[in-house]
């Protein structure tokens, strides 16, 4: 999964989100060892300190575990990962709904648009 960083938002925030997506999608499976922070920073073309800060936040959130002698790994706690995944989904939906309301859509119209999109995706 390539790193897609944009200049419109803080790099630190984008790194956190992208690593979370890699965890949620299985790019980094539960219990797997992460590359070093320096290697990840090089791959993402960011300052190593920025990457370390993002990894520290993910550790604080319980998604990453630091081992004294063997680096970092993804938690094996599937419930923790599922809770973080659900939280991210809720945040995305909340942002979407707010934008739709600002555009003047009512709840029924939003649901109709979503249902039509889902039908199109399934055909």
Backbone as CSV, one residue per row, in Angstrom:
resi,resn,N_x,N_y,N_z,CA_x,CA_y,CA_z,C_x,C_y,C_z
1,UNK,0.849,-1.175,0.000,0.000,0.000,0.000,0.898,1.242,0.000
2,UNK,0.868,2.010,-1.093,1.745,3.176,-1.172,1.290,4.292,-0.224
3,UNK,2.235,5.072,0.221,1.944,6.206,1.092,1.412,7.339,0.237
4,UNK,0.239,7.840,0.591,-0.369,8.953,-0.139,-0.551,10.111,0.824
5,UNK,0.421,11.009,0.843,0.383,12.144,1.758,0.083,13.408,0.971
6,UNK,-0.837,14.199,1.494,-1.251,15.431,0.832,-0.847,16.629,1.684
7,UNK,-0.714,17.756,1.054,-0.253,18.944,1.768,-1.380,19.699,2.475
8,UNK,-2.621,19.248,2.311,-3.746,19.990,2.894,-4.000,19.670,4.371
9,UNK,-3.342,18.644,4.898,-3.534,18.241,6.299,-2.195,17.889,6.912
10,UNK,-2.090,17.934,8.246,-0.813,17.599,8.884,-0.341,16.184,8.521
11,UNK,0.929,16.068,8.188,1.530,14.784,7.809,1.365,13.765,8.935
12,UNK,1.592,14.207,10.166,1.482,13.347,11.344,0.119,12.649,11.382
13,UNK,-0.948,13.404,11.175,-2.313,12.856,11.190,-2.509,11.861,10.053
14,UNK,-1.998,12.198,8.888,-2.135,11.303,7.735,-1.370,10.006,7.937
15,UNK,-0.195,10.086,8.547,0.567,8.870,8.825,-0.209,7.948,9.752
16,UNK,-0.782,8.503,10.804,-1.579,7.704,11.740,-2.710,7.011,10.998
17,UNK,-3.459,7.777,10.204,-4.593,7.211,9.470,-4.153,6.116,8.504
18,UNK,-3.063,6.344,7.803,-2.631,5.351,6.821,-2.118,4.080,7.488
19,UNK,-1.423,4.212,8.605,-0.975,3.009,9.320,-2.188,2.270,9.883
20,UNK,-3.172,3.019,10.393,-4.406,2.373,10.866,-5.065,1.598,9.736
21,UNK,-5.155,2.198,8.563,-5.760,1.509,7.417,-4.984,0.247,7.052
22,UNK,-3.658,0.305,7.162,-2.845,-0.882,6.866,-3.113,-1.989,7.892
23,UNK,-3.361,-1.594,9.128,-3.695,-2.580,10.167,-5.081,-3.151,9.892
24,UNK,-6.063,-2.276,9.647,-7.444,-2.710,9.442,-7.593,-3.593,8.209
25,UNK,-6.814,-3.306,7.174,-6.943,-4.060,5.921,-6.115,-5.345,5.909
26,UNK,-5.267,-5.527,6.937,-4.469,-6.743,7.003,-3.099,-6.637,6.359
27,UNK,-2.741,-5.465,5.844,-1.382,-5.282,5.327,-0.401,-5.572,6.457
28,UNK,-0.746,-5.080,7.648,-0.015,-5.420,8.870,-0.957,-6.272,9.725
29,UNK,-0.864,-7.595,9.644,-1.774,-8.467,10.409,-1.527,-8.377,11.920
30,UNK,-2.522,-8.805,12.675,-2.399,-8.827,14.133,-1.136,-9.591,14.537
31,UNK,-0.370,-9.014,15.450,0.829,-9.660,15.956,2.057,-9.539,15.078
32,UNK,1.912,-8.966,13.886,3.057,-8.889,12.978,4.040,-7.798,13.406
33,UNK,5.287,-8.028,13.053,6.353,-7.079,13.383,6.332,-5.952,12.358
34,UNK,6.495,-4.725,12.846,6.562,-3.567,11.958,8.003,-3.319,11.524
35,UNK,8.174,-2.723,10.348,9.521,-2.271,9.996,9.955,-1.202,11.007
36,UNK,11.229,-0.887,11.043,11.690,0.144,11.966,11.052,1.484,11.597
37,UNK,10.956,2.351,12.588,10.399,3.678,12.345,11.187,4.428,11.286
38,UNK,12.497,4.254,11.318,13.360,4.912,10.335,13.073,4.379,8.925
39,UNK,12.908,3.055,8.791,12.595,2.465,7.482,11.220,2.934,6.987
40,UNK,10.265,2.984,7.910,8.925,3.443,7.523,8.963,4.908,7.088
41,UNK,9.735,5.732,7.798,9.860,7.149,7.448,10.479,7.298,6.064
42,UNK,11.494,6.497,5.792,12.155,6.557,4.485,11.179,6.146,3.377
43,UNK,10.431,5.079,3.623,9.458,4.592,2.641,8.377,5.639,2.365
44,UNK,7.941,6.350,3.427,6.894,7.359,3.286,7.455,8.721,2.880
45,UNK,8.780,8.842,2.849,9.461,10.100,2.507,9.086,11.215,3.487
46,UNK,9.175,10.897,4.785,8.891,11.884,5.831,10.047,11.911,6.835
47,UNK,10.051,12.914,7.656,11.051,13.036,8.702,10.885,11.884,9.700
48,UNK,11.968,11.222,10.089,11.860,10.113,11.049,11.190,10.509,12.369
49,UNK,11.399,11.751,12.804,10.752,12.201,14.044,9.229,12.254,13.903
50,UNK,8.763,12.636,12.731,7.319,12.674,12.477,6.748,11.264,12.515
51,UNK,7.454,10.320,11.905,6.997,8.931,11.916,7.009,8.382,13.348
52,UNK,8.065,8.679,14.109,8.148,8.202,15.496,6.972,8.741,16.310
53,UNK,6.623,9.996,16.078,5.498,10.609,16.787,4.187,9.898,16.441
54,UNK,3.999,9.583,15.175,2.789,8.873,14.736,2.740,7.476,15.351
55,UNK,3.862,6.784,15.365,3.914,5.440,15.950,3.661,5.485,17.452
56,UNK,4.169,6.519,18.112,3.933,6.678,19.552,2.445,6.878,19.834
57,UNK,1.763,7.633,18.981,0.322,7.852,19.147,-0.440,6.542,18.958
58,UNK,-0.045,5.755,17.978,-0.697,4.465,17.743,-0.443,3.503,18.900
59,UNK,0.723,3.624,19.508,1.007,2.814,20.693,0.124,3.263,21.856
60,UNK,0.006,4.561,22.015,-0.859,5.124,23.056,-2.305,4.655,22.870
61,UNK,-2.732,4.522,21.611,-4.093,4.079,21.290,-4.267,2.566,21.401
62,UNK,-3.171,1.844,21.633,-3.253,0.403,21.833,-3.166,-0.446,20.583
63,UNK,-2.851,0.156,19.445,-2.768,-0.619,18.209,-1.375,-1.184,17.959
64,UNK,-0.376,-0.533,18.538,1.012,-0.960,18.368,1.615,-1.210,19.742
65,UNK,2.478,-2.218,19.799,3.182,-2.553,21.043,4.673,-2.437,20.772
66,UNK,5.389,-1.786,21.683,6.846,-1.685,21.562,7.486,-2.709,22.471
67,UNK,8.388,-3.499,21.901,9.144,-4.497,22.650,10.560,-3.966,22.815
68,UNK,11.086,-4.038,23.997,12.397,-3.449,24.282,13.499,-3.916,23.349
69,UNK,13.501,-5.184,23.031,14.620,-5.718,22.248,14.281,-6.040,20.798
70,UNK,13.001,-6.092,20.465,12.660,-6.535,19.108,11.802,-5.544,18.314
71,UNK,11.781,-4.291,18.703,11.054,-3.301,17.917,9.571,-3.252,18.220
72,UNK,8.805,-2.905,17.211,7.353,-2.736,17.373,6.588,-3.815,16.617
73,UNK,5.402,-4.113,17.150,4.507,-5.040,16.461,3.075,-4.545,16.608
74,UNK,2.220,-5.108,15.795,0.791,-4.819,15.872,0.217,-5.623,17.035
75,UNK,-0.716,-5.032,17.757,-1.354,-5.742,18.857,-1.996,-7.036,18.354
76,UNK,-2.145,-7.983,19.236,-2.859,-9.220,18.902,-4.306,-9.148,19.371
77,UNK,-4.676,-8.018,19.977,-6.014,-7.821,20.524,-6.993,-7.429,19.408
78,UNK,-7.682,-8.419,18.859,-8.615,-8.186,17.752,-9.729,-7.231,18.157
79,UNK,-10.159,-7.299,19.402,-11.224,-6.401,19.883,-10.752,-4.946,19.847
80,UNK,-9.530,-4.695,20.259,-8.955,-3.341,20.241,-8.921,-2.803,18.810
81,UNK,-8.501,-3.638,17.887,-8.423,-3.229,16.489,-9.825,-2.967,15.943
82,UNK,-10.769,-3.832,16.267,-12.147,-3.649,15.793,-12.754,-2.366,16.345
83,UNK,-12.469,-2.051,17.600,-12.978,-0.805,18.192,-12.389,0.415,17.470
84,UNK,-11.106,0.384,17.166,-10.458,1.492,16.464,-11.009,1.618,15.039
85,UNK,-11.250,0.482,14.402,-11.797,0.461,13.043,-13.199,1.072,13.030
86,UNK,-14.021,0.696,13.995,-15.377,1.232,14.098,-15.349,2.733,14.363
87,UNK,-14.436,3.161,15.231,-14.308,4.587,15.534,-13.944,5.370,14.279
88,UNK,-13.001,4.857,13.485,-12.615,5.537,12.249,-13.800,5.603,11.286
89,UNK,-14.553,4.514,11.175,-15.716,4.491,10.287,-16.746,5.530,10.731
90,UNK,-16.994,5.610,12.027,-17.958,6.584,12.537,-17.513,8.016,12.252
91,UNK,-16.217,8.281,12.387,-15.697,9.623,12.098,-15.874,9.968,10.622
92,UNK,-15.596,8.989,9.747,-15.752,9.212,8.305,-17.212,9.475,7.954
93,UNK,-18.108,8.693,8.524,-19.536,8.855,8.248,-20.026,10.197,8.769
94,UNK,-19.570,10.587,9.941,-19.969,11.862,10.526,-19.547,13.028,9.630
95,UNK,-18.308,12.989,9.137,-17.826,14.033,8.222,-18.668,14.067,6.949
96,UNK,-18.947,12.888,6.407,-19.754,12.783,5.187,-21.143,13.383,5.408
97,UNK,-21.789,12.991,6.500,-23.144,13.479,6.772,-23.161,14.993,6.971
98,UNK,-22.162,15.518,7.636,-22.093,16.967,7.836,-21.964,17.696,6.503
99,UNK,-21.136,17.175,5.602,-20.980,17.788,4.279,-22.288,17.718,3.488
100,UNK,-22.961,16.583,3.583,-24.236,16.428,2.873,-25.276,17.417,3.403
101,UNK,-25.302,17.606,4.709,-26.243,18.570,5.300,-25.901,19.991,4.852
102,UNK,-24.608,20.308,4.800,-24.188,21.634,4.343,-24.572,21.869,2.884
103,UNK,-24.648,20.793,2.125,-25.069,20.895,0.729,-26.586,21.000,0.604
104,UNK,-27.290,20.858,1.729,-28.730,21.027,1.719,-29.540,19.748,1.604
105,UNK,-28.897,18.599,1.717,-29.618,17.335,1.622,-30.306,16.996,2.940
106,UNK,-31.489,16.432,2.845,-32.217,15.925,4.006,-31.847,14.456,4.198
107,UNK,-32.164,13.911,5.371,-31.793,12.534,5.697,-32.305,11.540,4.659
108,UNK,-33.551,11.688,4.252,-34.142,10.753,3.290,-33.385,10.799,1.958
109,UNK,-33.004,11.995,1.522,-32.259,12.138,0.271,-30.878,11.486,0.382
110,UNK,-30.235,11.685,1.515,-28.907,11.088,1.735,-29.004,9.571,1.661
111,UNK,-30.004,9.004,2.328,-30.168,7.545,2.329,-30.464,7.016,0.923
112,UNK,-31.245,7.761,0.151,-31.550,7.354,-1.218,-30.271,7.325,-2.062
113,UNK,-29.458,8.360,-1.927,-28.196,8.420,-2.673,-27.303,7.247,-2.280
114,UNK,-27.204,6.983,-0.980,-26.357,5.879,-0.501,-26.879,4.548,-1.036
115,UNK,-28.191,4.308,-0.934,-28.776,3.053,-1.428,-28.516,2.865,-2.913
116,UNK,-28.648,3.938,-3.698,-28.393,3.844,-5.137,-26.933,3.524,-5.419
117,UNK,-26.037,4.125,-4.666,-24.606,3.854,-4.849,-24.280,2.402,-4.510
118,UNK,-24.853,1.884,-3.441,-24.613,0.496,-3.034,-25.131,-0.450,-4.118
119,UNK,-26.307,-0.157,-4.659,-26.856,-0.995,-5.732,-25.934,-0.995,-6.947
120,UNK,-25.414,0.186,-7.313,-24.495,0.281,-8.447,-23.222,-0.522,-8.204
121,UNK,-22.730,-0.480,-6.970,-21.498,-1.213,-6.651,-21.703,-2.712,-6.735
122,UNK,-22.925,-3.181,-6.478,-23.209,-4.608,-6.464,-23.614,-5.160,-7.825
123,UNK,-23.653,-4.309,-8.844,-24.041,-4.801,-10.181,-22.847,-4.942,-11.078
